[in-house]
Amino acid sequence: MEILIYLAMIASGTLVSCIFASLPAVHIYNVASVVVIFFGYITAKFPFFIHNPMYLMSFMIALVVGYSIINTVPSIFLGAPDEASAWMVFPGQKYLMMRRGFDAAVISAIGGLGGALFLLLMFPLAPKFISILQKVFRAHMGWVLSLIIAYMVMSEFPKGGDIIGSSWARFFDAWKSLSAGILALILSGFMGMILVYKPIVPVNMSFQNLLPAFVGLFAIPWVIQNITSNTIIPKQNISDSVDIDADQITRAIGAGSLGGGFAAVFPLVTGGIGGLLAGHATAQRDEKVFMISQGVSKFVYYVGAFFLFFIPATNITRGGMAWMLSTVYIPKGQYPYYIAMASVLISAGLAFLLMIQISKLTIKLIEKVLYQHISIVTLIFLILLIYFITGLPGLLVGFAATGIGLIPVVFNSRRSNLMGVLLIPITLNMLGYGPIVAKWMGLV
């Protein structure tokens, strides 16, 4: 009976993630926060949850696993660039404009399965390996994060065209996107300092303090870009197979696992930043390898960070999902560790099969309904989400964050620079300068 309940929770968690991961710009952490908020109400009607909170654990693992794989669909099909910048974006969107969006979705999702394989291979080694890693890097997190911030700025490449004119004209054209990236990093860092030292949400919703900032920085600008775009997505071809070989998959899993693993272990480093570092370190240029490795990196980042929470005797709480679950459940011993691994594998297989069907349905949808209209509905949903969870103060933060989040969109710089909202305040705190800067800003 217990096994059937676990399977039901894994299946239902994956199906719920299917619904929300299919919507553009909707993050599964927002969904998980609602699950945690109403956990008390659920346990009142279904008392077996009280006796075994690991059922909730399996459900939340399935949520994040499903999101990591299925969110590939809106990122490819519902974020098409306009014609002028079509060849300056990720290969997945290039494939979309070449009528091969389905191939791109499947290739990226294969990376998710590769991420699950990596976690399975690390399963017997993780308890000792992670413990050693903690001891080695615990005292060095501050300067490591400082180097990451510096590298993010230094590795931003000029995206201006080869204009004809004076040397100063070419100089300003080259520095346009670079300056926008640096400005986005600094402004998001200022916002992060304010939110860390002056929380705006009620105490009972404190784990949602950054929700309006993240929605404003990352989600709403993406939706606005979709709404204002005049791109017409070409009719897509649905193939029966994808042309990738074992060598490509192996190289992609290696690079993606390196980036995603680094992001999962180091606080505040996202899968995008980890993938950026790993891609530069391994010099990956093949587009298929890139898409698979990004799928691996995203999976290992989201799922791996959550998986650290269940490793026996390490006491690691990394990522929003782990923090939310820790408010109602703390795993102890080997049993939750094995259940967590089984939940990851089952959910990954189910999510991959669902992703194929959702991709086909999405292709049919975008052939009948403009994705601009879908984005308008999503924008309304995001605004309502911020309001109902964080109230009017949250809306004000969300609108301010949207202004900052539009900078990379308008000037075509990296959106990962917006992670300054977390990187800058936490790095300053780790280095011991956080309170000094906060006092200088009048926050304390």
TORROMAR-190112 format. One record per atom (N, C-alpha, C): y, x, z; residue in one letter. Coordinates in steps of 0.02 Angstrom, whole numbers, plus 50000, padded with zeros to 5 digits. Each point is the difference from the previous one (the first is absolute). Layout:
# TORROMAR-190112
YXZa/...
//
This chain:
# TORROMAR-190112
499395004150000m/500614995950000m/500635004350000m/499995005450041e/500585004450005e/500155003349933e/499475002049964i/500105003249935i/500324995149951i/499794993850002l/500284995049955l/500744998850015l/500195000250065i/500704999150018i/500415005849973i/499745006250008y/500355005849973y/500104999449925y/499474998149965l/500044999249927l/500504994649981l/500014994650039a/500484994649986a/500725002550010a/500125004050052m/500675002650014m/500215004949946m/499535004249977i/500165004849947i/500174996449935i/499594995049984a/500114996249938a/500664996250003a/500134996750057s/500624996150005s/500615004650001s/499965005750032g/500565004850000g/500155002549930g/499465001449962t/500095002449931t/500314994549956t/499774993950010l/500274994449961l/500734998750016l/500185000350064v/500704999150019v/500445005549970v/499755006250003s/500385005549970s/500084999149925s/499494996949969c/500034998549928c/500604995849983c/500124994950040i/500554995449987i/500675003550005i/500115003550056f/500655003050012f/500105006549963f/499465003849990a/500075006349962a/500154998749927a/499854993949976s/500134998449930s/500734998349988s/500394999050053l/500704998349992l/500425006449998l/500485000449956p/500415006149996p/500425000950062p/500005006250027a/500455002050054a/499824997150068a/499424996850007v/499794997450065v/499525005050031v/500165002450061h/499605005150033h/499514996850048h/499405002650002i/499484997050042i/500165000750074i/500425004950019y/500195000650070y/500384993850024y/500394997049955n/500354993850018n/499504994550015n/499474999749960v/499484995050010v/499635001450066v/499845006450011a/499645001950061a/500404998450062a/500665000849997s/500414998550058s/499964992750018s/499964995649950v/499934992950013v/499324998650032v/499485003649977v/499334999250028v/500005001850074v/500345005550018v/500035002150070v/500404995150041v/500564997649972i/500424995350037i/499614993750019i/499604997549953f/499644993850013f/499295001250026f/499855006150019f/499335001650026f/499854995850062f/500504999150043g/499904996050060g/499814992949984g/500324997249948y/499844993249981y/499304999549970y/499805005249963i/499345000049970i/499465000350053i/500095004450050t/499505000750053t/499944993750042t/500534996150003a/499974993750038a/499524995149967a/499975000149934k/499574995349964k/499305002949986k/499975006649996f/499355003349986f/499875005250055f/499724997850057p/499945004450059p/499595006349988p/499565000249949f/499595006049991f/500425006149983f/500624999049976f/500455005649987f/500165003850064f/500054996250055i/500195003050064i/499455004950022i/499374998249989h/499445004050022h/499875006049955h/500214999649938n/499885005549954n/500595000849952n/500525003550023p/500595001049958p/499865004349939p/499405003049995m/499835004049941m/499944995649938m/499924993550010y/500024995549942y/500695000349967y/500514999950043l/500685000749975l/500105006949968l/499695005150029m/500045006749973m/499745000249928m/499424997049989s/499704999949932s/500454996249952s/500294994650024f/500454996049958f/500605004249978f/500305003650047m/500595004049984m/499835006049957m/499415002950010i/499795005449956i/499934997449928i/499704994249993a/499934997049934a/500684998449968a/500484998150042l/500684998749975l/500285006349967l/499975005650035v/500325006149975v/499595003049942v/499344999450002v/499595002449945v/500144996049936v/499994993350007g/500144995749943g/500695001449971g/500495000850043y/500685001449977y/500025006649961y/499675005150025s/500025006649970s/499735000049929s/499524995649986i/499714999749933i/500334994749956i/500114994050027i/500244994449960i/500745000549985i/500395003450043n/500715000649988n/500165003849936n/499495003149971t/500085003249935t/500234994949947t/499784993850007v/500144994949949v/500744998749992v/500374998050055p/500724998849989p/500395006349984p/499775005850025s/500375006249986s/499985001749926s/499494997749965i/499945001449928i/500264994249958i/499804993950016f/500154994349956f/500674996750015f/500265000850061l/500614996350018l/500585004650015l/499985006249975g/500565004550009g/500165003849936g/499974996449943a/500105003349935a/500715002649992a/500085006049973p/500675002849989p/500314997249936p/500655000949993d/500304998149937d/499875005549948d/500174998749938e/499825004549946e/500315006950007e/500605000350028a/500355006450005a/499675004950047a/499644997450049s/499705004550051s/499254999550002s/499704996949948a/499284998850001a/499595006450005a/500275005649973w/499615006249999w/500205004750057w/500364997350049m/500215004150056m/499684997650065m/499534995249995v/499704997250059v/499275002150004v/499634997250048f/499315002050010f/499564998349940f/499465003749989p/499554998749944p/499724992950000p/499924997050059g/499744993250002g/500444995149962g/500655000750007q/500464995649964q/500065001949926q/499895006449985k/499965001949929k/499404996549967k/499445000050036y/499424996649973y/500144992649989y/500384996950046l/500174993049993l/500374998749935l/500505004249985m/500394999149940m/499605001849937m/499435003350009m/499555001649944m/499434995049995m/500064994350035r/499504994650000r/499365001950038r/500045005250042r/499405002350035r/500094999550076r/500364995050023g/500124999150071g/499354998950039g/499524996449970f/499364998850034f/499645006650012f/500005004449951d/499685006550009d/500335003950057d/500664999850003a/500365003650053a/499824997350068a/499944993350006a/499834996950064a/499305002150022a/499524999949954v/499325001850017v/499955007450018v/500355004349961i/499985007250014i/500295001450069i/500554996850017s/500305001150066s/499554997450056s/499674994349988a/499554997250050a/499385004350009a/499785003449947i/499455004850008i/500195005450050i/500655001849999g/500255004750049g/499904997450071g/500094993450010g/499894997150066g/499285000950022g/499524999049954l/499305001250017l/499885007450015l/500365004449964g/499955007150015g/500265001650069g/500534996550021g/500265000950068g/499504997850052g/499644994449987a/499484997750046a/499445005250005a/499825003049943l/499495005250000l/500225006050041l/500635002049994f/500265005650039f/499964998550075f/500184994050021l/499964998250071l/499285000150024l/499534997849957l/499305000250018l/499765007250010l/500215004549955l/499815007050007l/500305003250062l/500604997850019m/500335002750059m/499754996850065m/499634994549994f/499794996150058f/499655004250054f/499495004149983p/499685003950052p/500415005950025p/500505002349961l/500395005850018l/500644998350038l/500244994049990a/500664998150025a/500105000950075a/499524998050043p/500125000750072p/500195007050022p/499665005149973k/500165006950019k/500585002849960k/500014998549936f/500515002849956f/500704997650019f/500074993550012i/500664997250017i/500235002550067i/499545000950047s/500195002650066s/500285007149995s/499695004249959i/500245006849990i/500684999949965i/500074995649949l/500624999549963l/500584997950046l/499854995650046q/500514997850048q/500265005950042q/499545004050024k/500195005650043k/500405005249962k/499835001049936v/500345005249961v/500724997949983v/500094993649980f/500644997949973f/500454996350049f/499744998450059r/500394995850047r/500695002950014r/500045006550010a/500635003150018a/500445001749940a/499754998649940h/500365002249940h/500234994249955h/499924993950023m/500164994249959m/500734999949978m/500455001950044g/500724999749985g/500195004249940g/499825006450001w/500215004249944w/499614998649937w/499374997650006v/499614998149941v/500344994149964v/500214995050039l/500354994349971l/500675002149970l/500335004850032s/500635002649973s/499905003249931s/499465003849993l/499845003149936l/499844994749947l/499664994650020i/499844994749953i/500644996749974i/500474998750046i/500644997049980i/500365004649951i/500005006650016a/500335004849956a/499665000349932a/499344999749999y/499645000349937y/500134993849958y/500044994250032m/500154993849964m/500665000549963m/500495003050033v/500665000749968v/499985005349945v/499695005750014m/499995005649953m/499584998649938m/499494995750007s/499544998849943s/500234994249956s/500554996750018e/500274994749957e/500255003249935e/499754997549945f/500165003049935f/500544996049965f/500495003249968p/500524996349965p/499714995349947p/500244993949998k/499744995149953k/500504998049947k/500555003749995g/500504998649948g/499755002149932g/500304997249949g/499805001849932g/500355006349976g/499825002249942d/500315006049970d/500644997949964d/500534998950039i/500624997649970i/500365005749966i/500404998249952i/500415004949965i/500704999950030i/500245005750020g/500665000250031g/500095006750035g/500495000350043s/500155006250036s/499465001450052s/500015006150025s/499515001950051s/500094995850063s/500634998350017w/500134995850059w/499714993049990w/500054997349940a/499724993449987a/499245000050009a/499685005449975r/499275000550008r/499825001050073r/500435003850037f/499885001350071f/500024993450039f/500514996049990f/500074993750036f/499454995049980f/499815000249937d/499464995649977d/499345001850035d/499875006450006a/499385002350033a/499994998350074a/500605000650032w/500034999050072w/500094992850020w/500054995549952k/500104993050017k/499424997250039k/499395000949975s/499424997450035s/499855004150063s/500125006649996l/499885004250059l/500444998050058l/500644998949987s/500474998050052s/499824993250028s/499784995549957a/499794993450023a/499415000450047a/499525004449984g/499435000950044g/500195002750068g/500455005050001i/500235002850064i/500394994850039i/500424996249966l/500394994850034l/499544994750030l/499494998049963a/499524995050025a/499645002650062a/499825006449999l/499665003050058l/500464999950061l/500625002049991i/500475000450057i/500164993050027i/500164995349955l/500184993350023l/499414996550034l/499415000749972s/499414997050033s/499875003350067s/500135006550004g/499935003550064g/500484997450053g/500634998749980f/500494997150045f/499764993150024f/499754996049954m/499744993450019m/499425000750049m/499565004849987g/499445001250045g/500225001850070g/500505004250005m/500265001950066m/500264993950037m/500354995749966i/500274994050031i/499444995450024i/499494999149959l/499454995550018l/499575002850056l/499935006650002v/499595003150053v/500354999650067v/500665001150000y/500375000250064y/500334993450018y/500084995549951k/500304993450013k/499584994649966k/499404998550026p/499584994949968p/500364993349995p/499874996449946i/500364993849988i/499574993850010i/499345000950008v/499564994250005v/499844998650073v/499784993950017p/499824998350068p/499445004550026p/499965000950065v/499515004550031v/499294998049982v/499864993449998n/499324997849986n/499795001249927n/500485002149958m/499865001549930m/500185007249985m/499975004450050s/500255006849992s/499635004049947s/499364998449988f/499635003849949f/500224998149929f/500454995049995q/500274998149934q/500715002549991q/500215004750043n/500705002349998n/500195002749931n/499545003449967l/500155003149936l/499844995649940l/499724994150012l/499814995649945l/500594998549953l/500574997650026p/500554998549953p/500245006149961p/499985005950032a/500215006149965a/499525001749944a/499354999750013f/499525001749948f/500004995049943f/500064993550017v/500034995049947v/500635001149958v/500565001550033g/500625001049963g/500015006549960g/499705005250027l/500015006549965l/499525000149941l/499414997150008f/499495000849949f/499844993649961f/499944994450035a/499754994049967a/500534996449959a/500564998350033i/500514995949966i/500295003649938i/500165006550003p/500255003349938p/499514999649942p/499355000750016w/499494999549948w/500024993049969w/500044994850043v/500024993149975v/500634998849959v/500575002550024i/500624999249963i/499955003349931i/499695005949999q/499905003549936q/499594995849952q/499484996750026n/499584995749958n/500394994049974n/500424997150044i/500384994149981i/500505001649945i/500335005750006t/500535001749952t/499745003349936t/499365001850000s/499725003249941s/499894994949944s/500125002249938n/499904995749942n/499375001849962n/499585004050032t/499405002449965t/499504994349990t/499714999749942i/499464995349986i/499345004049998i/499554998250043i/499375003750005i/499564998249940i/499765004949963p/499584998549942p/499324997150021p/499684996649954k/499344997150013k/499515005650018k/499624999050053q/499575005250026q/499284999449973q/499705005749990n/499295000349980n/499575000850062n/499454996350003i/499535000550056i/499365003349974i/499895006150021s/499425003849975s/499414999350047s/499415001749974d/499384999650040d/499865006450038d/500345005549983s/499885006450034s/500635004249996s/500025005250041v/500565004749998v/499735007049985v/500395003749964d/499795006649976d/500205005550049d/499595001150051i/500125005450047i/499335003650013i/500035006450012d/499395003850011d/499955002550072d/499435002950017a/499885002350068a/500495005450022a/500195004449953d/500465005450017d/500684997250020d/500244995049963q/500644997050016q/499984996650068q/499454996450013i/499934996550064i/499975005050058i/499635005449990t/499945005050054t/500675003250015t/500365002149948r/500655003150011r/500494995150033r/499974993849978a/500464994950028a/499854998650073a/499364999550017i/499824998750070i/500215005950044i/499935006149974g/500215005950038g/500745000050014g/500404998949947a/500735000050008a/500244994150042a/499734994049986g/500214994150037g/499815000350073g/499415002650015s/499785000750070s/500435004950037s/500205005449966l/500445004950031l/500674996850019l/500304996449952g/500654996850014g/499954994450049g/499514995549991g/499934994450045g/499795002150070g/499565005150004g/499795002550066g/500585003250037g/500415003849965f/500595003050032f/500474994650026f/500104994749959a/500454994650020a/499714996050058a/499344999250001a/499694996150054a/500035003750067a/499945006549999v/499985003950062v/500695001550027v/500475001749954f/500685001750022f/500424993850007f/500334999150056p/500414994150010p/500584999749951p/500164993949977l/500584998549958l/499935002249928l/499475003749983v/499895002049930v/499624994449966v/500284997149948t/499684994449966t/499525002549946t/499614995249973g/499545001949946g/500365002549939g/500604997249986g/500395002349943g/500235007250008g/500245001650060i/500225006850014i/499405004749999i/499444997950031g/499405004150000g/499745001249929g/500014994749959g/499795000749930g/500465004649961g/500644999750015l/500485004449967l/499845007350016l/499895001550064l/499855006850021l/499345002449971l/499494995750002a/499355001949974a/500025000949925a/500364995649965g/500065000649927g/500325006549979g/500525002050037h/500335006449985h/499545005950018h/499644999350055a/499575005550022a/499415001249953a/499744994549972t/499415000749957t/500174999749926t/500654999249984a/500245000149930a/499624995149956a/499954993750022q/499664994949960q/500474997449946q/499765000049937r/500414997849944r/499664994449960r/499354999450006d/499634994749964d/500204993250028d/500204995349957e/500244993550023e/499464996050036e/499385000349975k/499464996450033k/499845003150068k/500005006650003v/499905003450064v/500554998050049v/500624999749974f/500564998050042f/499904993150029f/499814995149957m/499924993150024m/499434999450050m/499455003449987i/499444999850048i/500215003250065i/500325005849996s/500205003650061s/500494996050042s/500464996349966q/500464995850037q/499634994350035q/499484997349967g/499594994950032g/499645002850061g/499745006149993v/499675003350056v/500495001350057v/500585002749982s/500515001850050s/500234993850038s/500124994549965k/500234993950033k/499474997350047k/499375000149978f/499454997550041f/499915004350063f/499975006649990v/499895004450057v/500594999850049v/500614999149973y/500594999650043y/499974993750044y/499944994249968y/500014993750039y/499374999250043y/499435000649968v/499374998850036v/499835005850046v/500125006249976g/499855005950041g/500425000250063g/500644998449994a/500445000050059a/499754994950051a/499804994149977f/499734994950044f/499335002250029f/499595003349958f/499345002250021f/500035005150057f/500545003950003l/500085004950054l/500004996650068l/500214993750002f/500054996250062f/499314999150032f/499465000249959f/499334998550025f/499585006350013f/500275005949984i/499625006250013i/499945001050075i/499405000850026p/499905000550072p/500375006050031p/500304998850058a/500305005250043a/500595003749969a/500334997149950t/500585003349970t/500664996750020t/499994993550014n/500604996450021n/500575000649949n/499844999149937i/500515000349947i/500194992949978i/500634998450004t/500254993649976t/500515001549945t/499774999749938r/500415001949943r/500084994149952r/500614998549983g/500134994649952g/500104993350033g/500344995649963g/500184993450026g/499404995850019g/499465000249961m/499424995850014m/499685001950067m/499945006550013a/499715002350063a/500434998150059a/500665000749993w/500454998250055w/499964992550015w/499954995949948m/499954992850012m/499344998250034m/499455002949976l/499354998450031l/499965002650071l/500335005650014s/499975002950068s/500314995450053s/500414995149978t/500304995450048t/499494995050028t/499434999249964v/499504995350023v/499315003150009v/499895006149975y/499335003050003y/500045007649995y/499635003450044i/499935007349999i/499265001749992i/499805003249944p/499295001649991p/499765005550047p/499384999450022k/499715004950045k/499285001449979k/499825006449995g/499315001949985g/499855000349925g/499355001049985q/499775000949932q/499934993549961q/499844994650034y/499844993749966y/500574997649955y/500624999550026p/500554997949956p/500105004649940p/499855006550009y/500085004949947y/499534998349942y/499374998450016y/499514998349948y/500174993349968y/500214995150040i/500194993549972i/500605000749953i/500475004350020a/500605001149958a/499805002949933a/499545005050000m/499795003149937m/499644994949955m/499564996150030a/499644994949962a/500494994949971a/500514998150038s/500504995249977s/500385002749941s/500175006550002v/500375003249945v/499594999749936v/499365001850004l/499595000549940l/499874993149969l/499844995150042i/499864993349974i/500634997049970i/500555000650035s/500634997249975s/500235003449936s/499905006649994a/500205003749940a/499624997549939a/499354999150007g/499604997449944g/500214993049979g/500114995750050l/500214993249985l/500704999849969l/500465004150027a/500685000249974a/500025002449927a/499575004749983f/499995002549931f/499794994549952f/499484996250018l/499784994549957l/500544994749994l/500334998550056l/500544995049998l/500595002449959l/500145006550003m/500565002849963m/499914999049925m/499395000649975i/499874999049929i/500174992949980i/499784995150040q/500144993049984q/500744998350007q/500325002850052i/500724998750011i/500415003049943i/499805005849975s/500355003049943s/499974995549939s/499424997149988k/499924995549942k/500434993750009k/500014997350062l/500404994150013l/500755001549994l/500205006050023t/500705002049996t/500215000849928t/499565002749959i/500165000749928i/500114993149969i/499594995250018k/500104993249975k/500654997150025k/500175001550063l/500614997350031l/500625002649964l/500025006749989i/500615002949971i/500074998249926i/499464997649970e/500044997649931e/500324993049997e/499984996450057k/500264993150002k/500654999450039k/500085004250053v/500584999550044v/500355006850001v/500655000049991l/500385006250003l/499955003150070l/499895006650002y/499935003050065y/500675000050038y/500554998949964q/500654999150034q/499984993950045q/499674994749977h/499964993950040h/499565001150062h/499465003749991i/499575001750057i/500395004150051i/500415004449975s/500395004350045s/500534996150038s/500284994849969i/500484995850035i/499674996650060i/499404997449990v/499634996850055v/499855005250054v/499815005949980t/499865005450048t/500625001850040t/500575000449967l/500635001650034l/500154994850054l/499924993749984i/500124994750049i/499525000750059i/499375001549985f/499505000950053f/500195005850046f/500235005649971l/500185005850040l/500594998650046l/500504996549974i/500584998350041i/499804995550057i/499584995049986l/499764995550052l/499585003750051l/499595004749977l/499595004050045l/500435003950050l/500525003349975i/500445003750044i/500344995350050i/500234994349976y/500374995450044y/499554997250055y/499414997849983f/499574996850049f/499715004950051f/499945006449981i/499725004950047i/500555003550039i/500555001749968t/500525004050035t/500674996450007t/500064994049971g/500624996250008g/500585002549958g/500604997550016l/500595001849962l/500165007550003l/499945003350058p/500125007450001p/499555003749951p/499374997749995g/499535003149953g/500224999149928g/500274994149985l/500254998849932l/500575004749983l/500455001250048l/500575004549988l/499745007149987l/499515002150039v/499705006749989v/499665000249932v/499654994749982g/499654999749936g/500485000549941g/500574996550005f/500495000349946f/500325007049994f/500155003050059a/500275006949999a/499495004949970a/499374999150020a/499475004449974a/499914999049925a/500104993949976t/499934998749928t/500525004049961t/500625000350027g/500525004049967g/499805007349993g/499695002750053i/499765006949998i/499415000649952i/499554995150003g/499405000249958g/500144999549926g/500574997249982l/500184999349929l/500255006649970l/500195004750043i/500255006449974i/499495003649956i/499385001050023p/499505003249956p/499854995949937p/500034993450006v/499864995749942v/500535000949946v/500635000050022v/500565000449952v/500055007049969v/499895005150042f/500105006949976f/499355003649984f/499444996350003n/499355002749978n/499805006350039n/500064999650065s/499765005550043s/499384997750037s/499695004450037r/499384998350036r/500134994950055r/499584994950002r/500064995150055r/499715002850065r/499585005149995s/499725002950061s/500555003050045s/500595001549971n/500555002650041n/500224994850052n/499874993749987l/500184994850048l/499585000350064l/499475003949999m/499615000950061m/500385003950053m/500615002249982g/500435003050050g/500124995450059g/499904993449990v/500094995250054v/499545001550059v/499435003149986l/499555002250053l/499995007550009l/499995003649944l/499945007250003l/500565003450039l/500624998049987i/500565003450031i/500054998850075i/499994993650024p/500064999150073p/499425002950039p/499394999249975i/499425002450038i/499965007749998i/500185002949943t/500015007449996t/500525002950047t/500594996950002l/500525002350046l/499764999450072l/499644994750017n/499744999250068n/499485005350015n/499575001549952m/499485005150011m/500315006950010m/500565001249966l/500345006550007l/500465000250061l/500094994350033g/500424999850060g/500734998549987g/500174998549937y/500704998849983y/500174992549994y/499504995750005g/500114992949992g/500534997150047g/499945001150066p/500494997350046p/500715002749987p/500045006349978i/500665003049987i/500334996549941i/499624999049946v/500264996549941v/500174992750017v/499564996950040a/500114993050019a/500654999450042a/500125004850043k/500624999950040k/500605001049955k/499945004549952w/500545001349952w/500164993649960w/499474996049985m/500104993849963m/500224994250044m/500045001250066g/500204994750046g/499464995050014g/499375002049994l/499444995550011l/499745000150071l/500185005250037v/499785000550071v/500595001550044v/
//
